[in-house]
Amino acid sequence: MALQDLCNFQDFFQDSLTKQSFSGTFGKSTACNYVSSSSFRNSTSLFRFYIPVAEYLDESPIQFGQISTVQSSSAFSSQDSILSSSSLPTSLPFASSQSVPLPFPMSHGTTTLAFMFQGGVLAAADTRSSCSGLVACPASQKILPIHSHLVGTTSGTSADCALWKRILARELRLYQLRNGRRLSTRGAAKLLSHMLHPFKGTELCVAATLCGWDGGEVDDGCHAGTETDLRASFSGPGLFYVCSDGTRLQGTLFSVGSGSPYAYSILDQGVRWGLTVDEATSIAREAVYRATHRDAYSGNCVDIYHITSNGWTRRSREDLKEEYYREKERKEKANIGEYFGET
């Protein structure tokens, strides 16, 4: 009723469809048709709606190999799916349009990293989203929280990463509601890998690092005593890498993106198990800074997440130019010290 009052719109269509209706062609009405007009109050404008039939859906350019179109359905008979050329306008897109090449290659890059230490799991990433030689967004979020004890660093196509993060978060929430506990980080990585594997060889581009903490939940006694609960009683950090081709790797240190070679140069020599939180944060920030200094596709700011048994916490976003000025100041002090040392 609110829509009718606001838009002056009646939520029904006229009974007459096209000049040559399907009832006249096949002797009965059908749900798949071309509506020629709809009623308005105090208005003579017309809306035209087109509902595609099964034959048009078969010609869709998106074929992932996992969607099987039903050839025969109770809703559509074989006569209903055959449309004469005179009953539909010639401008309808019955044939798939030819693919148009992009004006420039959609190359992109990023720098994300994550590692485990005695204080939990630390994840860091830059905030620059690039598209070929353009900076699409200087303040994007590449570390996406999934639930209270799990975050994921994302590398690849931003839209794909955001979509599959939402799908994974939904499935993990449903699992928690059904079983009364969170799915482990290992299980979440396996679930995401199985969901992404059918899209291998397509344009889908997702490379995620799942950083989580397993265990630490209060057991209400409703699901105790099973073998699954005994395996799920493990408490500790988890770190897994999942790619859109189905790859799933477990490790203690990962860096993904075009700036990862430069980040590894800092991480390999600085990361160890006995780091404090401040030391781990400093190493992660420096690794992202080094990568952004050498990699044009990475830059702007750095986001850092720390995952412990109490859940994830996010540090305030820091502009990497501050790290640049600190590095410059350290070099100047070192040069001054060498100068007075020599003299």
Disulfide bonds with the S-S distance in Angstrom:
none
